[in-house]
């Protein structure tokens, strides 16, 4: 059996520093996985804390969502319960606001904030919010390219000196994912802004509780910020490999 180092040389006739490339990507992924875990853990802790903060009116997340939709003249969107924790989302194709059980049945500041946030997306949909339209248009493209994007990137790295533009094609595909992550940010921030404004007008929270609702949505938004930063860092890493390989030719 060949020693591992010799086996690597045999499988790497172009003498690329694939091990260095691999570890570089692994380090980036590890750093942002750790940050994402920390933000996610903080979000769960905040949700648990604010789940114990009552509203001025004893409405459940379902009732709050239905009321917000109704007050915005949205009568064709259904509020349903979905499995999991913090799995809340708005589905523009099915026109459903999907709330996790703790939000759907909950009567707290946390439940109100998240339910209103998801309805904020429904309001964006009705008002043809530009960034939501852009994100929706990218969904099928990103879904299709994500299936083979990593293979193109891997092949591009392996054949960097022979077919450099293969890696460039992979970078172009990955950039779509990065753009999607960046477009998601204003979509999420705007939905939170709409949610907080409506919750404040509705009189569901006190001044102190309103601050807690804002804090909960801030931590939820940070999960998207981390994802966007991770995507940017990874994209820049692939670009550095491409430019470095071109300089060495």
C-alpha positions as CSV (number, residue, x, y, z in Angstrom):
1,X,0.0,0.0,0.0
2,X,1.3,3.5,-0.9
3,X,2.1,5.9,1.9
4,X,-0.6,8.6,2.3
5,X,1.7,11.3,1.0
6,X,2.7,9.3,-2.1
7,X,-0.9,8.4,-2.7
8,X,-1.8,12.1,-2.7
9,X,1.0,12.8,-5.2
10,X,-0.3,10.0,-7.5
11,X,-3.9,11.4,-7.3
12,X,-2.6,14.9,-7.8
13,X,-0.4,14.9,-10.9
14,X,-0.8,18.7,-11.3
15,X,0.9,19.1,-8.0
16,X,-1.8,21.4,-6.6
17,X,-1.8,22.3,-2.9
18,X,-5.3,20.7,-2.5
19,X,-4.6,19.9,1.1
20,X,-4.0,23.6,1.9
21,X,-7.1,24.5,-0.1
22,X,-9.2,21.9,1.8
23,X,-8.0,23.0,5.2
24,X,-8.6,26.7,4.3
25,X,-12.2,25.9,3.4
26,X,-12.5,23.8,6.5
27,X,-11.3,26.6,8.7
28,X,-13.7,29.1,7.2
29,X,-16.6,26.6,7.6
30,X,-15.6,25.8,11.2
31,X,-15.4,29.5,12.2
32,X,-18.8,30.3,10.9
33,X,-20.3,27.1,12.1
34,X,-19.2,28.1,15.6
35,X,-20.5,31.6,15.2
36,X,-23.8,30.3,13.8
37,X,-24.1,27.9,16.8
38,X,-23.5,30.7,19.3
39,X,-26.0,33.0,17.6
40,X,-28.5,30.1,17.4
41,X,-28.1,29.2,21.0
42,X,-28.5,32.9,22.0
43,X,-31.7,33.1,19.9
44,X,-33.2,30.0,21.6
45,X,-32.3,31.4,25.0
46,X,-34.0,34.7,24.1
47,X,-37.0,33.0,22.8
48,X,-37.3,30.9,25.9
49,X,-36.9,34.0,28.1
50,X,-39.4,36.1,26.2
51,X,-41.9,33.2,26.0
52,X,-42.5,34.0,29.7
53,X,-43.3,37.6,29.0
54,X,-47.1,38.0,28.7
55,X,-48.9,40.2,26.3
56,X,-51.4,42.9,27.4
57,X,-54.1,40.8,25.6
58,X,-54.2,37.0,25.8
59,X,-53.9,36.3,22.1
60,X,-52.1,33.2,20.7
61,X,-49.6,33.4,17.9
62,X,-52.2,32.1,15.5
63,X,-54.7,34.7,16.5
64,X,-52.1,37.5,16.2
65,X,-51.1,36.4,12.7
66,X,-54.7,36.2,11.5
67,X,-55.4,39.6,13.0
68,X,-52.4,41.2,11.3
69,X,-53.2,39.6,8.0
70,X,-56.8,40.8,8.2
71,X,-55.9,44.3,9.2
72,X,-53.7,44.5,6.1
73,X,-56.5,43.3,3.9
74,X,-54.9,39.9,3.3
75,X,-57.7,37.3,3.3
76,X,-56.2,34.5,1.1
77,X,-53.3,33.5,3.4
78,X,-53.9,30.7,5.9
79,X,-52.1,30.4,9.2
80,X,-51.1,26.8,10.0
81,X,-49.0,24.9,12.6
82,X,-45.7,23.3,11.5
83,X,-43.4,20.8,13.3
84,X,-40.1,21.7,14.9
85,X,-38.7,24.5,16.9
86,X,-38.2,28.0,15.3
87,X,-39.3,26.6,12.0
88,X,-41.6,29.5,11.3
89,X,-41.8,30.7,7.8
90,X,-44.0,32.2,5.1
91,X,-44.7,30.2,2.0
92,X,-45.6,32.5,-0.9
93,X,-46.4,29.7,-3.3
94,X,-49.0,28.1,-1.0
95,X,-49.9,31.4,0.7
96,X,-49.5,30.0,4.2
97,X,-47.9,31.4,7.4
98,X,-46.3,28.4,9.0
99,X,-45.8,28.7,12.7
100,X,-44.1,26.3,15.0
101,X,-46.3,24.8,17.7
102,X,-44.8,27.0,20.5
103,X,-45.5,30.1,18.5
104,X,-48.9,29.0,17.0
105,X,-50.3,28.2,20.5
106,X,-48.2,30.5,22.5
107,X,-49.4,33.8,24.1
108,X,-46.2,35.8,24.8
109,X,-44.0,38.5,23.4
110,X,-41.8,36.0,21.6
111,X,-44.8,34.3,20.0
112,X,-46.2,37.7,18.9
113,X,-42.9,38.9,17.5
114,X,-42.3,35.8,15.4
115,X,-45.9,35.5,14.2
116,X,-46.0,39.1,13.2
117,X,-42.6,38.8,11.5
118,X,-43.8,36.0,9.3
119,X,-46.9,38.0,8.4
120,X,-44.6,40.8,7.5
121,X,-43.4,38.6,4.6
122,X,-47.0,38.1,3.5
123,X,-47.4,41.9,3.5
124,X,-44.2,42.2,1.5
125,X,-45.7,39.7,-1.0
126,X,-48.9,41.7,-1.4
127,X,-47.1,45.0,-1.7
128,X,-44.7,43.5,-4.3
129,X,-41.7,44.3,-2.1
130,X,-38.7,44.5,-4.6
131,X,-36.2,42.4,-2.6
132,X,-38.7,39.7,-1.9
133,X,-39.5,39.5,-5.6
134,X,-35.8,39.2,-6.4
135,X,-35.3,36.5,-3.8
136,X,-38.3,34.5,-5.0
137,X,-36.9,34.7,-8.6
138,X,-33.6,33.3,-7.4
139,X,-35.0,30.4,-5.5
140,X,-35.5,28.0,-8.4
141,X,-32.1,29.0,-9.9
142,X,-30.2,28.5,-6.6
143,X,-32.0,25.2,-5.9
144,X,-31.1,23.9,-9.4
145,X,-27.4,25.0,-9.3
146,X,-26.8,23.9,-5.7
147,X,-27.1,20.3,-6.7
148,X,-23.9,20.3,-8.7
149,X,-22.1,23.6,-7.8
150,X,-19.7,21.9,-5.3
151,X,-18.8,19.3,-7.9
152,X,-17.9,22.1,-10.4
153,X,-15.9,23.8,-7.8
154,X,-14.0,20.6,-6.9
155,X,-13.3,19.8,-10.5
156,X,-12.2,23.4,-11.1
157,X,-9.7,23.2,-8.2
158,X,-8.3,19.8,-9.4
159,X,-8.0,21.1,-13.0
160,X,-7.0,24.6,-12.1
161,X,-3.9,24.8,-14.3
162,X,-5.4,22.8,-17.2
163,X,-9.0,24.3,-17.3
164,X,-8.9,27.4,-15.1
165,X,-12.3,28.7,-16.3
166,X,-14.0,25.6,-14.9
167,X,-13.3,27.0,-11.4
168,X,-14.4,30.4,-12.6
169,X,-17.7,28.8,-13.6
170,X,-18.0,27.3,-10.2
171,X,-17.3,30.7,-8.6
172,X,-20.0,32.2,-10.8
173,X,-22.5,29.6,-9.6
174,X,-21.5,30.1,-5.9
175,X,-21.9,33.8,-6.3
176,X,-25.6,33.2,-7.0
177,X,-25.8,31.7,-3.5
178,X,-24.0,34.7,-2.0
179,X,-26.3,37.1,-3.8
180,X,-29.3,35.2,-2.5
181,X,-27.9,35.5,1.1
182,X,-27.4,39.2,0.7
183,X,-30.8,39.8,-0.8
184,X,-32.3,37.9,2.1
185,X,-31.0,40.5,4.6
186,X,-33.2,43.4,3.6
187,X,-36.2,41.0,3.3
188,X,-35.8,39.9,6.9
189,X,-35.0,43.3,8.3
190,X,-38.0,44.8,6.5
191,X,-40.3,42.1,7.7
192,X,-39.2,42.7,11.3
193,X,-39.7,46.4,10.9
194,X,-43.3,45.9,9.7
195,X,-43.9,43.4,12.5
196,X,-42.7,45.7,15.3
197,X,-44.6,48.6,13.9
198,X,-47.8,46.6,13.8
199,X,-47.4,45.1,17.2
200,X,-46.8,48.5,18.7
201,X,-49.9,50.0,17.0
202,X,-52.0,47.0,18.1
203,X,-51.4,47.6,21.8
204,X,-50.4,44.0,22.4
205,X,-47.2,45.0,24.3
206,X,-46.1,47.4,26.9
207,X,-43.1,49.7,26.2
208,X,-40.8,47.3,28.0
209,X,-42.2,44.3,26.2
210,X,-41.8,46.0,22.9
211,X,-38.1,46.2,23.5
212,X,-38.0,42.5,24.2
213,X,-39.9,41.8,20.9
214,X,-37.3,43.9,19.1
215,X,-34.4,42.1,20.8
216,X,-35.9,38.7,19.8
217,X,-36.2,39.6,16.2
218,X,-32.7,41.1,16.2
219,X,-31.2,37.8,17.2
220,X,-33.3,36.0,14.6
221,X,-32.0,38.4,11.9
222,X,-28.4,37.8,13.1
223,X,-28.6,34.2,11.9
224,X,-29.1,35.5,8.3
225,X,-26.2,38.0,8.8
226,X,-23.9,35.2,9.8
227,X,-25.0,33.1,6.8
228,X,-24.3,36.0,4.4
229,X,-20.9,36.6,5.9
230,X,-20.0,33.0,5.7
231,X,-21.1,32.9,2.0
232,X,-19.0,36.1,1.2
233,X,-15.9,34.6,3.0
234,X,-16.2,31.3,1.1
235,X,-16.7,33.1,-2.2
236,X,-13.6,35.3,-1.6
237,X,-11.7,32.1,-0.7
238,X,-12.5,30.5,-4.0
239,X,-11.6,33.7,-5.9
240,X,-8.3,33.7,-4.1
241,X,-7.6,30.2,-5.3
242,X,-8.4,31.1,-8.8
243,X,-6.3,34.3,-8.9
244,X,-3.4,32.5,-7.1
245,X,-3.5,29.6,-9.6
246,X,-3.5,32.1,-12.5
247,X,-0.5,33.9,-11.1
248,X,1.4,30.7,-10.8
249,X,1.0,29.8,-14.5
